[in-house]
Amino acid sequence: MDTLQSLLDQNKEWAKTQKEKNPELFERLSKGQQPNLLWIGCSDSRVPANQIMDLPPGEMFVHRNIANMVVHSDLNLLSVLQYAVEALEVEHIVVCGHYGCGGVKAALEDQKLGLIDNWLEYIRDVARLHSDQLQVLSFDEKHDLLCELNVQEQVKNIAETNIVTDAWEQRDNLTVHGWIYNLENGRLKDLDVSVKSTG
């Protein structure tokens, strides 16, 4: 990336290419969105949600933060969740972590990084909950497993929000999923921890 102008030039070329492929795309997108999926992922630049699922604009509502966390006091996340569930009426919420997550690694190593330490404490809590499983593993195995366990805990956290539980009282077509992305091969894996209304 040489200059910011090069980014603007790339955007111009991208928009031109998209319009050539689908002349109605931008007109349709300008009229509103109807995504069926909310993606809660990591801010890591190597895990761009739309690209790794090969989805065009308008197909997915996205929230990203350090280590794909669902913290019950995070008004940003809760606002995104409420809008996705109540206004957009998405049917799927995917919490997607990734192997090699720097936030998970920092929590595992108990690094002191400043303000972010407060955020990483939630991951340290996950590690404490699963200390029996983690303590017998090598560091790399611990890191991979904690990335998975963190996703599982965040799926539980989403399912316990009043936004999701209220939605389940109104409809049964909302499911929360836990996935993980492998940076080494570009593949997504379903962790088989999906939760949906039991009513």
N, CA, C and O of each residue as an XYZ file, in Angstrom:
796
protein
N       0.845     -1.167      0.000
C       0.000      0.000      0.000
C       0.896      1.238      0.000
O       1.404      1.642      1.046
N       1.087      1.837     -1.179
C       2.009      2.961     -1.300
C       1.428      4.255     -0.750
O       2.064      4.933      0.057
N       0.225      4.596     -1.185
C      -0.388      5.843     -0.741
C      -1.879      5.613     -0.513
O      -2.448      4.622     -0.969
N      -2.488      6.540      0.195
C      -3.927      6.462      0.355
C      -4.629      6.679     -0.975
O      -5.728      6.170     -1.195
N      -3.991      7.436     -1.862
C      -4.588      7.644     -3.182
C      -4.702      6.321     -3.928
O      -5.650      6.111     -4.684
N      -3.742      5.431     -3.718
C      -3.819      4.129     -4.400
C      -5.041      3.345     -3.936
O      -5.626      2.591     -4.713
N      -5.433      3.520     -2.662
C      -6.631      2.857     -2.170
C      -7.880      3.413     -2.848
O      -8.792      2.664     -3.200
N      -7.913      4.719     -3.026
C      -9.042      5.335     -3.721
C      -9.098      4.867     -5.174
O     -10.177      4.640     -5.722
N      -7.935      4.728     -5.784
C      -7.880      4.242     -7.170
C      -8.352      2.793     -7.253
O      -9.076      2.417     -8.175
N      -7.933      1.983     -6.278
C      -8.365      0.585     -6.248
C      -9.875      0.483     -6.065
O     -10.531     -0.364     -6.671
N     -10.420      1.365     -5.214
C     -11.864      1.371     -4.999
C     -12.601      1.712     -6.287
O     -13.617      1.098     -6.613
N     -12.089      2.680     -7.004
C     -12.720      3.086     -8.264
C     -12.749      1.912     -9.244
O     -13.750      1.679     -9.923
N     -11.658      1.190     -9.305
C     -11.578      0.023    -10.206
C     -12.503     -1.094     -9.736
O     -13.159     -1.751    -10.544
N     -12.548     -1.305     -8.411
C     -13.430     -2.325     -7.848
C     -14.885     -2.015     -8.175
O     -15.629     -2.886     -8.625
N     -15.286     -0.760     -7.943
C     -16.678     -0.359     -8.206
C     -17.025     -0.552     -9.677
O     -18.122     -0.998    -10.013
N     -16.089     -0.216    -10.541
C     -16.302     -0.388    -11.986
C     -16.489     -1.858    -12.328
O     -17.394     -2.213    -13.084
N     -15.641     -2.710    -11.778
C     -15.714     -4.153    -12.040
C     -17.024     -4.736    -11.517
O     -17.665     -5.542    -12.191
N     -17.416     -4.324    -10.309
C     -18.667     -4.824     -9.736
C     -19.871     -4.426    -10.585
O     -20.789     -5.217    -10.797
N     -19.848     -3.192    -11.064
C     -20.957     -2.695    -11.889
C     -21.018     -3.435    -13.224
O     -22.102     -3.678    -13.754
N     -19.859     -3.789    -13.761
C     -19.823     -4.549    -15.014
C     -20.398     -5.948    -14.805
O     -21.127     -6.463    -15.653
N     -20.061     -6.551    -13.672
C     -20.564     -7.905    -13.369
C     -22.050     -7.912    -13.053
O     -22.784     -8.811    -13.464
N     -22.488     -6.882    -12.308
C     -23.872     -6.827    -11.848
C     -24.332     -5.368    -11.887
O     -24.192     -4.651    -10.896
N     -24.878     -4.923    -13.019
C     -25.233     -3.511    -13.186
C     -26.197     -2.967    -12.135
O     -26.193     -1.763    -11.882
N     -27.026     -3.813    -11.511
C     -28.006     -3.348    -10.528
C     -27.501     -3.393     -9.087
O     -28.215     -2.977     -8.174
N     -26.278     -3.891     -8.869
C     -25.794     -4.119     -7.508
C     -25.900     -2.881     -6.622
O     -26.546     -2.926     -5.575
N     -25.285     -1.794     -7.022
C     -25.224     -0.624     -6.143
C     -26.590      0.037     -5.982
O     -26.897      0.567     -4.914
N     -27.405      0.013     -7.024
C     -28.756      0.557     -6.909
C     -29.553     -0.258     -5.882
O     -30.269      0.305     -5.054
N     -29.419     -1.595     -5.944
C     -30.124     -2.462     -4.993
C     -29.620     -2.227     -3.573
O     -30.414     -2.121     -2.638
N     -28.301     -2.147     -3.412
C     -27.727     -1.951     -2.075
C     -28.116     -0.594     -1.487
O     -28.293     -0.472     -0.275
N     -28.248      0.408     -2.327
C     -28.580      1.750     -1.827
C     -30.006      1.817     -1.274
O     -30.344      2.747     -0.542
N     -30.831      0.844     -1.619
C     -32.231      0.850     -1.174
C     -32.439      0.129      0.155
O     -33.531      0.181      0.721
N     -31.416     -0.537      0.654
C     -31.557     -1.217      1.941
C     -30.811     -2.535      1.960
O     -30.253     -2.977      0.956
N     -30.818     -3.148      3.129
C     -30.123     -4.423      3.299
C     -31.051     -5.455      3.901
O     -31.941     -5.126      4.686
N     -30.837     -6.707      3.527
C     -31.605     -7.822      4.080
C     -30.701     -9.028      4.313
O     -30.984    -10.121      3.822
N     -29.616     -8.836      5.061
C     -28.744     -9.984      5.318
C     -29.446    -11.003      6.204
O     -30.305    -10.648      7.011
N     -29.085    -12.240      6.055
C     -29.686    -13.307      6.844
C     -28.751    -13.772      7.958
O     -29.086    -14.678      8.721
N     -27.570    -13.143      8.046
C     -26.548    -13.623      8.968
C     -25.847    -12.459      9.640
O     -25.489    -11.479      8.986
N     -25.651    -12.565     10.944
C     -24.798    -11.645     11.704
C     -23.505    -12.381     12.008
O     -23.526    -13.486     12.551
N     -22.399    -11.781     11.663
C     -21.062    -12.328     11.897
C     -20.412    -11.547     13.020
O     -20.290    -10.324     12.939
N     -19.992    -12.243     14.071
C     -19.221    -11.623     15.145
C     -17.840    -12.255     15.087
O     -17.655    -13.415     15.455
N     -16.881    -11.480     14.624
C     -15.551    -12.025     14.390
C     -14.458    -11.183     15.012
O     -14.717    -10.165     15.653
N     -13.249    -11.625     14.809
C     -12.070    -10.931     15.323
C     -11.700     -9.786     14.391
O     -11.949     -9.846     13.187
N     -11.111     -8.758     14.951
C     -10.664     -7.603     14.167
C      -9.432     -7.906     13.319
O      -9.043     -7.089     12.485
N      -8.825     -9.052     13.518
C      -7.604     -9.427     12.793
C      -7.771     -9.191     11.288
O      -8.749     -9.634     10.685
N      -6.823     -8.503     10.704
C      -6.904     -8.135      9.281
C      -6.860     -9.339      8.350
O      -7.195     -9.231      7.170
N      -6.450    -10.476      8.877
C      -6.358    -11.685      8.032
C      -7.662    -12.481      7.980
O      -7.733    -13.526      7.334
N      -8.693    -11.978      8.664
C      -9.963    -12.711      8.726
C     -11.116    -11.805      8.271
O     -11.997    -11.474      9.064
N     -11.107    -11.404      6.989
C     -12.174    -10.543      6.474
C     -13.422    -11.364      6.158
O     -13.414    -12.190      5.245
N     -14.472    -11.139      6.902
C     -15.665    -11.986      6.868
C     -16.213    -12.245      5.467
O     -16.336    -13.400      5.057
N     -16.540    -11.193      4.735
C     -17.141    -11.392      3.410
C     -16.225    -12.159      2.479
O     -16.675    -13.037      1.743
N     -14.949    -11.834      2.505
C     -14.020    -12.465      1.566
C     -13.846    -13.958      1.825
O     -13.823    -14.748      0.881
N     -13.724    -14.356      3.094
C     -13.449    -15.772      3.336
C     -14.666    -16.651      3.060
O     -14.536    -17.868      2.932
N     -15.852    -16.037      2.967
C     -17.041    -16.803      2.592
C     -17.481    -16.475      1.162
O     -18.515    -16.949      0.692
N     -16.682    -15.661      0.490
C     -16.943    -15.296     -0.903
C     -18.348    -14.716     -1.072
O     -19.092    -15.104     -1.972
N     -18.690    -13.779     -0.187
C     -19.998    -13.142     -0.238
C     -19.872    -11.702     -0.727
O     -18.942    -10.995     -0.341
N     -20.793    -11.268     -1.564
C     -20.782     -9.879     -2.032
C     -21.325     -8.945     -0.955
O     -21.858     -9.414      0.051
N     -21.200     -7.629     -1.149
C     -21.780     -6.679     -0.202
C     -23.278     -6.921     -0.042
O     -23.968     -7.289     -0.993
N     -23.767     -6.707      1.186
C     -25.194     -6.815      1.448
C     -25.654     -8.160      1.964
O     -26.822     -8.310      2.322
N     -24.775     -9.138      2.012
C     -25.176    -10.496      2.388
C     -24.966    -10.821      3.861
O     -25.464    -11.834      4.352
N     -24.217     -9.952      4.580
C     -23.874    -10.289      5.955
C     -23.702     -9.007      6.772
O     -23.048     -8.062      6.332
N     -24.295     -8.991      7.962
C     -24.112     -7.897      8.906
C     -22.921     -8.286      9.770
O     -22.841     -9.429     10.219
N     -21.985     -7.357     10.015
C     -20.708     -7.737     10.616
C     -20.366     -6.869     11.823
O     -20.505     -5.646     11.795
N     -19.913     -7.540     12.886
C     -19.320     -6.866     14.036
C     -17.984     -7.553     14.313
O     -17.907     -8.779     14.386
N     -16.937     -6.746     14.465
C     -15.620     -7.313     14.757
C     -15.003     -6.602     15.949
O     -15.148     -5.390     16.107
N     -14.312     -7.370     16.787
C     -13.561     -6.800     17.902
C     -12.392     -7.725     18.219
O     -12.269     -8.800     17.631
N     -11.547     -7.314     19.135
C     -10.395     -8.130     19.510
C     -10.881     -9.462     20.078
O     -11.593     -9.499     21.082
N     -10.489    -10.551     19.423
C     -10.742    -11.924     19.875
C     -12.223    -12.310     19.871
O     -12.641    -13.166     20.651
N     -13.024    -11.675     18.988
C     -14.433    -12.051     18.787
C     -15.205    -12.261     20.094
O     -15.845    -13.292     20.303
N     -15.123    -11.262     20.953
C     -15.716    -11.367     22.283
C     -17.173    -10.906     22.309
O     -17.576    -10.015     21.561
N     -17.946    -11.533     23.183
C     -19.317    -11.124     23.464
C     -19.368    -10.796     24.954
O     -19.532    -11.678     25.797
N     -19.224     -9.513     25.253
C     -19.167     -9.040     26.631
C     -20.496     -8.347     26.931
O     -20.911     -7.454     26.193
N     -21.151     -8.749     27.992
C     -22.507     -8.271     28.279
C     -22.606     -6.789     28.600
O     -23.710     -6.247     28.661
N     -21.477     -6.124     28.805
C     -21.501     -4.679     29.044
C     -21.043     -3.890     27.817
O     -20.924     -2.667     27.885
N     -20.789     -4.559     26.713
C     -20.310     -3.912     25.488
C     -21.504     -3.374     24.697
O     -22.155     -4.114     23.960
N     -21.782     -2.087     24.856
C     -22.944     -1.490     24.211
C     -22.826     -1.485     22.686
O     -23.837     -1.522     21.986
N     -21.609     -1.439     22.177
C     -21.419     -1.495     20.732
C     -21.919     -2.833     20.199
O     -22.743     -2.877     19.286
N     -21.421     -3.908     20.767
C     -21.849     -5.235     20.334
C     -23.343     -5.436     20.546
O     -24.031     -5.943     19.660
N     -23.849     -5.047     21.706
C     -25.272     -5.245     21.995
C     -26.160     -4.457     21.035
O     -27.239     -4.922     20.665
N     -25.716     -3.278     20.634
C     -26.482     -2.483     19.673
C     -26.515     -3.161     18.310
O     -27.558     -3.207     17.657
N     -25.369     -3.688     17.883
C     -25.299     -4.428     16.620
C     -26.205     -5.652     16.691
O     -26.974     -5.921     15.768
N     -26.109     -6.384     17.788
C     -26.914     -7.590     17.974
C     -28.400     -7.268     17.934
O     -29.168     -7.944     17.249
N     -28.808     -6.232     18.671
C     -30.225     -5.884     18.702
C     -30.730     -5.481     17.317
O     -31.813     -5.895     16.904
N     -29.954     -4.683     16.607
C     -30.380     -4.257     15.267
C     -30.486     -5.458     14.328
O     -31.440     -5.581     13.560
N     -29.485     -6.344     14.405
C     -29.485     -7.522     13.525
C     -30.672     -8.432     13.812
O     -31.314     -8.932     12.888
N     -30.962     -8.647     15.089
C     -32.013     -9.586     15.477
C     -33.402     -8.971     15.321
O     -34.315     -9.618     14.808
N     -33.561     -7.733     15.760
C     -34.898     -7.138     15.781
C     -35.267     -6.401     14.500
O     -36.398     -6.526     14.029
N     -34.357     -5.650     13.934
C     -34.686     -4.879     12.727
C     -34.454     -5.689     11.451
O     -35.310     -5.730     10.567
N     -33.288     -6.331     11.365
C     -32.969     -7.105     10.158
C     -33.550     -8.517     10.202
O     -33.692     -9.168      9.166
N     -33.886     -8.986     11.402
C     -34.441    -10.318     11.604
C     -33.561    -11.419     10.993
O     -34.047    -12.317     10.305
N     -32.254    -11.322     11.265
C     -31.349    -12.371     10.787
C     -31.767    -13.706     11.391
O     -32.341    -13.758     12.479
N     -31.477    -14.763     10.686
C     -31.807    -16.105     11.177
C     -30.596    -16.831     11.740
O     -30.735    -17.841     12.430
N     -29.410    -16.315     11.446
C     -28.183    -16.958     11.912
C     -27.235    -15.925     12.497
O     -27.029    -14.854     11.924
N     -26.661    -16.260     13.645
C     -25.591    -15.477     14.251
C     -24.388    -16.399     14.327
O     -24.460    -17.471     14.929
N     -23.288    -15.990     13.723
C     -22.069    -16.793     13.748
C     -21.012    -16.062     14.562
O     -20.630    -14.940     14.229
N     -20.541    -16.699     15.628
C     -19.357    -16.221     16.334
C     -18.198    -16.979     15.721
O     -18.140    -18.207     15.791
N     -17.269    -16.240     15.116
C     -16.151    -16.904     14.436
C     -14.819    -16.434     14.995
O     -14.467    -15.258     14.896
N     -14.090    -17.361     15.577
C     -12.735    -17.090     16.025
C     -11.753    -17.582     14.983
O     -12.152    -18.000     13.895
N     -10.486    -17.535     15.305
C      -9.491    -18.079     14.374
C      -8.281    -18.583     15.141
O      -7.902    -18.041     16.179
N      -7.693    -19.629     14.601
C      -6.447    -20.138     15.169
C      -5.367    -19.069     14.981
O      -5.376    -18.323     14.002
N      -4.455    -19.012     15.919
C      -3.393    -18.010     15.834
C      -3.831    -16.635     16.293
O      -3.171    -15.645     15.979
N      -4.927    -16.549     17.028
C      -5.457    -15.257     17.478
C      -4.483    -14.596     18.466
O      -4.127    -15.188     19.485
N      -4.064    -13.377     18.156
C      -3.125    -12.657     19.017
C      -3.709    -12.310     20.372
O      -2.991    -12.312     21.371
N      -5.010    -12.010     20.425
C      -5.645    -11.704     21.700
C      -5.656    -12.907     22.622
O      -5.393    -12.783     23.819
N      -5.960    -14.075     22.064
C      -5.965    -15.310     22.847
C      -4.550    -15.635     23.313
O      -4.340    -16.056     24.451
N      -3.587    -15.436     22.422
C      -2.183    -15.712     22.780
C      -1.719    -14.796     23.912
O      -1.074    -15.251     24.857
N      -2.045    -13.511     23.814
C      -1.651    -12.561     24.858
C      -2.280    -12.934     26.195
O      -1.632    -12.831     27.237
N      -3.541    -13.367     26.171
C      -4.208    -13.780     27.407
C      -3.551    -15.028     27.983
O      -3.362    -15.136     29.195
N      -3.208    -15.963     27.113
C      -2.598    -17.216     27.543
C      -1.216    -16.977     28.148
O      -0.836    -17.624     29.124
N      -0.474    -16.045     27.562
C       0.869    -15.742     28.061
C       0.856    -14.744     29.197
O       1.899    -14.444     29.777
N      -0.341    -14.216     29.526
C      -0.501    -13.217     30.585
C       0.396    -12.004     30.340
O       1.003    -11.462     31.264
N       0.464    -11.588     29.064
C       1.241    -10.405     28.699
C       0.572     -9.156     29.264
O      -0.648     -9.114     29.420
N       1.363     -8.159     29.565
C       0.849     -6.861     30.015
C       0.955     -5.894     28.839
O       2.051     -5.533     28.410
N      -0.198     -5.484     28.327
C      -0.225     -4.666     27.116
C      -0.898     -3.317     27.316
O      -0.954     -2.516     26.383
N      -1.410     -3.049     28.515
C      -2.075     -1.770     28.745
C      -3.579     -1.931     28.828
O      -4.080     -2.881     29.429
N      -4.301     -0.993     28.218
C      -5.757     -0.960     28.294
C      -6.399     -2.279     27.867
O      -7.386     -2.713     28.460
N      -5.842     -2.909     26.849
C      -6.433     -4.149     26.334
C      -6.419     -5.279     27.363
O      -7.176     -6.241     27.234
N      -5.567     -5.171     28.380
C      -5.525     -6.213     29.418
C      -6.898     -6.425     30.046
O      -7.253     -7.555     30.381
N      -7.671     -5.358     30.211
C      -9.016     -5.466     30.782
C      -9.913     -6.323     29.896
O     -10.699     -7.130     30.392
N      -9.792     -6.143     28.585
C     -10.585     -6.903     27.608
C     -10.156     -8.372     27.614
O     -10.994     -9.272     27.556
N      -8.849     -8.602     27.685
C      -8.322     -9.964     27.634
C      -8.623    -10.761     28.899
O      -8.505    -11.986     28.906
N      -9.008    -10.077     29.953
C      -9.336    -10.776     31.198
C     -10.479    -11.761     30.992
O     -10.541    -12.795     31.657
N     -11.385    -11.440     30.069
C     -12.491    -12.356     29.780
C     -11.971    -13.668     29.189
O     -12.520    -14.736     29.460
N     -10.921    -13.586     28.388
C     -10.329    -14.809     27.816
C      -9.590    -15.570     28.903
O      -9.611    -16.801     28.920
N      -8.940    -14.859     29.807
C      -8.276    -15.525     30.933
C      -9.301    -16.273     31.789
O      -9.005    -17.336     32.336
N     -10.499    -15.714     31.899
C     -11.569    -16.405     32.625
C     -11.926    -17.720     31.926
O     -12.153    -18.735     32.585
N     -11.975    -17.700     30.605
C     -12.257    -18.923     29.852
C     -11.155    -19.945     30.108
O     -11.436    -21.130     30.286
N      -9.907    -19.492     30.127
C      -8.780    -20.397     30.397
C      -8.891    -21.003     31.793
O      -8.614    -22.189     31.977
N      -9.295    -20.199     32.775
C      -9.454    -20.724     34.130
C     -10.580    -21.754     34.206
O     -10.463    -22.758     34.909
N     -11.665    -21.501     33.483
C     -12.786    -22.450     33.466
C     -12.378    -23.819     32.916
O     -12.938    -24.848     33.294
N     -11.402    -23.809     32.025
C     -10.997    -25.039     31.343
C      -9.541    -25.401     31.653
O      -8.867    -26.029     30.836
N      -9.067    -25.006     32.821
C      -7.651    -25.214     33.161
C      -7.252    -26.686     33.149
O      -6.122    -27.013     32.785
N      -8.162    -27.581     33.541
C      -7.827    -29.011     33.548
C      -7.505    -29.504     32.140
O      -6.565    -30.275     31.947
N      -8.284    -29.057     31.160
C      -8.032    -29.456     29.779
C      -6.753    -28.839     29.241
O      -6.007    -29.492     28.512
N      -6.497    -27.600     29.589
C      -5.389    -26.854     28.997
C      -4.030    -27.213     29.591
O      -3.028    -27.221     28.876
N      -3.984    -27.508     30.877
C      -2.681    -27.649     31.542
C      -1.859    -28.833     31.042
O      -0.640    -28.842     31.209
N      -2.495    -29.827     30.437
C      -1.759    -31.017     29.982
C      -1.237    -30.885     28.549
O      -0.642    -31.823     28.018
N      -1.455    -29.728     27.924
C      -1.110    -29.557     26.506
C       0.154    -28.736     26.323
O       0.569    -28.001     27.219
N       0.763    -28.871     25.146
C       1.872    -28.001     24.775
C       1.316    -26.602     24.535
O       0.101    -26.430     24.436
N       2.196    -25.591     24.439
C       1.706    -24.229     24.268
C       0.876    -24.089     22.994
O      -0.203    -23.497     23.025
N       1.360    -24.622     21.881
C       0.621    -24.501     20.614
C      -0.740    -25.181     20.698
O      -1.731    -24.662     20.185
N      -0.786    -26.343     21.346
C      -2.070    -27.042     21.515
C      -3.007    -26.240     22.415
O      -4.207    -26.158     22.155
N      -2.447    -25.646     23.481
C      -3.245    -24.802     24.380
C      -3.834    -23.625     23.608
O      -5.012    -23.295     23.740
N      -2.981    -23.007     22.804
C      -3.414    -21.831     22.042
C      -4.576    -22.201     21.117
O      -5.589    -21.504     21.078
N      -4.425    -23.292     20.378
C      -5.496    -23.726     19.465
C      -6.784    -24.046     20.231
O      -7.871    -23.619     19.841
N      -6.648    -24.799     21.318
C      -7.835    -25.189     22.076
C      -8.503    -23.978     22.715
O      -9.730    -23.887     22.737
N      -7.701    -23.043     23.237
C      -8.295    -21.859     23.856
C      -9.011    -21.000     22.810
O     -10.026    -20.377     23.121
N      -8.509    -20.958     21.597
C      -9.222    -20.250     20.519
C     -10.605    -20.878     20.329
O     -11.594    -20.161     20.176
N     -10.678    -22.202     20.337
C     -11.963    -22.898     20.185
C     -12.862    -22.686     21.410
O     -14.048    -22.384     21.272
N     -12.291    -22.846     22.599
C     -13.072    -22.685     23.826
C     -13.617    -21.270     23.958
O     -14.725    -21.069     24.455
N     -12.837    -20.292     23.512
C     -13.292    -18.908     23.555
C     -14.527    -18.722     22.675
O     -15.479    -18.052     23.076
N     -14.514    -19.306     21.490
C     -15.692    -19.230     20.615
C     -16.892    -19.865     21.316
O     -17.982    -19.293     21.327
N     -16.693    -21.035     21.897
C     -17.792    -21.727     22.571
C     -18.391    -20.874     23.687
O     -19.611    -20.818     23.840
N     -17.543    -20.214     24.459
C     -18.039    -19.366     25.553
C     -18.805    -18.167     25.010
O     -19.804    -17.746     25.593
N     -18.337    -17.616     23.891
C     -19.021    -16.452     23.323
C     -20.375    -16.843     22.735
O     -21.312    -16.044     22.755
N     -20.486    -18.065     22.212
C     -21.791    -18.559     21.751
C     -22.756    -18.609     22.942
O     -23.907    -18.189     22.831
N     -22.282    -19.121     24.070
C     -23.123    -19.162     25.280
C     -23.519    -17.755     25.708
O     -24.666    -17.510     26.081
N     -22.556    -16.827     25.651
C     -22.844    -15.453     26.057
C     -23.924    -14.820     25.176
O     -24.814    -14.135     25.679
N     -23.845    -15.048     23.872
C     -24.865    -14.516     22.948
C     -26.233    -15.111     23.296
O     -27.234    -14.399     23.375
N     -26.251    -16.429     23.501
C     -27.512    -17.125     23.758
C     -28.159    -16.679     25.066
O     -29.364    -16.857     25.245
N     -27.381    -16.104     25.982
C     -27.911    -15.652     27.265
C     -28.343    -14.189     27.259
O     -28.896    -13.714     28.251
N     -28.108    -13.470     26.173
C     -28.539    -12.069     26.143
C     -30.054    -11.996     26.084
O     -30.703    -12.871     25.510
N     -30.616    -10.952     26.677
C     -32.068    -10.803     26.616
C     -32.532    -10.543     25.182
O     -33.687    -10.809     24.849
N     -31.651    -10.031     24.340
C     -31.996     -9.796     22.929
C     -32.332    -11.115     22.254
O     -33.345    -11.228     21.565
N     -31.483    -12.104     22.454
C     -31.693    -13.409     21.809
C     -32.805    -14.178     22.507
O     -33.652    -14.770     21.838
N     -32.822    -14.185     23.827
C     -33.887    -14.941     24.516
C     -35.265    -14.345     24.226
O     -36.239    -15.085     24.087
N     -35.355    -13.019     24.133
C     -36.628    -12.391     23.763
C     -37.032    -12.767     22.349
O     -38.204    -13.029     22.079
N     -36.058    -12.793     21.448
C     -36.348    -13.170     20.056
C     -36.849    -14.607     19.985
O     -37.752    -14.912     19.206
N     -36.268    -15.491     20.793
C     -36.694    -16.891     20.794
C     -38.131    -17.052     21.299
O     -38.811    -18.015     20.945
N     -38.583    -16.126     22.109
C     -39.983    -16.180     22.547
C     -40.937    -15.813     21.410
O     -42.097    -16.223     21.407
N     -40.440    -15.044     20.452
C     -41.260    -14.580     19.331
C     -41.153    -15.474     18.098
O     -42.110    -15.602     17.335
N     -39.989    -16.091     17.906
C     -39.767    -16.883     16.690
C     -38.753    -17.985     16.969
O     -37.935    -17.879     17.882
N     -38.822    -19.034     16.173
C     -37.906    -20.153     16.396
C     -36.901    -20.320     15.258
O     -36.249    -21.359     15.150
N     -36.777    -19.310     14.419
C     -35.860    -19.434     13.283
C     -34.571    -18.640     13.487
O     -34.022    -18.090     12.532
N     -34.091    -18.579     14.717
C     -32.832    -17.900     15.025
C     -31.890    -18.902     15.676
O     -32.224    -19.523     16.685
N     -30.711    -19.050     15.087
C     -29.726    -19.996     15.603
C     -28.381    -19.299     15.771
O     -27.981    -18.492     14.933
N     -27.691    -19.617     16.856
C     -26.355    -19.082     17.129
C     -25.355    -20.209     16.876
O     -25.520    -21.326     17.368
N     -24.319    -19.899     16.103
C     -23.326    -20.898     15.706
C     -21.932    -20.493     16.180
O     -21.669    -19.311     16.399
N     -21.051    -21.461     16.337
C     -19.654    -21.208     16.665
C     -18.747    -21.821     15.615
O     -18.748    -23.036     15.416
N     -17.974    -20.981     14.947
C     -17.048    -21.435     13.906
C     -15.641    -20.969     14.241
O     -15.441    -20.076     15.065
N     -14.677    -21.591     13.586
C     -13.290    -21.143     13.722
C     -12.623    -21.194     12.350
O     -12.900    -22.077     11.538
N     -11.751    -20.238     12.115
C     -11.077    -20.074     10.826
C      -9.611    -20.463     10.964
O      -8.948    -20.107     11.938
N      -9.119    -21.193      9.979
C      -7.724    -21.628      9.983
C      -6.924    -20.742      9.038
O      -7.115    -20.794      7.823
N      -6.032    -19.932      9.592
C      -5.216    -19.030      8.780
C      -4.304    -19.788      7.823
O      -3.942    -19.263      6.770
N      -3.929    -21.017      8.176
C      -2.963    -21.762      7.376
C      -3.546    -22.357      6.109
O      -2.813    -22.614      5.154
N      -4.875    -22.584      6.082
C      -5.450    -23.165      4.860
C      -6.700    -22.416      4.365
O      -7.288    -22.788      3.350
N      -7.098    -21.361      5.089
C      -8.236    -20.565      4.646
C      -9.594    -21.218      4.842
O     -10.583    -20.774      4.260
N      -9.652    -22.266      5.656
C     -10.905    -23.020      5.821
C     -11.601    -22.675      7.133
O     -10.967    -22.423      8.158
N     -12.935    -22.675      7.057
C     -13.781    -22.512      8.236
C     -14.182    -23.876      8.772
O     -14.372    -24.821      8.005
N     -14.310    -23.977     10.089
C     -14.723    -25.228     10.727
C     -15.873    -24.931     11.689
O     -15.787    -24.017     12.509
N     -16.934    -25.700     11.581
C     -18.062    -25.603     12.499
C     -17.687    -26.359     13.772
O     -17.332    -27.536     13.711
N     -17.763    -25.693     14.917
C     -17.397    -26.322     16.194
C     -18.541    -27.119     16.813
O     -18.413    -27.628     17.927
N     -19.644    -27.226     16.106
C     -20.793    -28.037     16.562
C     -21.294    -27.607     17.944
O     -21.548    -28.437     18.816
N     -21.427    -26.302     18.117
C     -21.939    -25.776     19.394
C     -23.167    -24.895     19.144
O     -23.464    -24.003     19.938
N     -23.873    -25.143     18.050
C     -25.018    -24.300     17.697
C     -26.103    -24.372     18.759
O     -26.336    -25.418     19.365
N     -26.762    -23.232     18.971
C     -27.829    -23.114     19.968
C     -29.027    -22.467     19.288
O     -28.891    -21.466     18.585
N     -30.209    -23.056     19.508
C     -31.416    -22.415     19.010
C     -32.526    -22.549     20.045
O     -32.368    -23.230     21.058
N     -33.630    -21.902     19.781
C     -34.730    -21.902     20.727
C     -35.207    -23.319     20.995
O     -35.330    -24.133     20.079
N     -35.470    -23.600     22.253
C     -36.012    -24.912     22.608
C     -37.532    -24.844     22.731
O     -38.197    -25.851     22.976
N     -38.067    -23.635     22.555
C     -39.496    -23.463     22.678
C     -40.162    -23.705     21.368
O     -41.385    -23.606     21.269
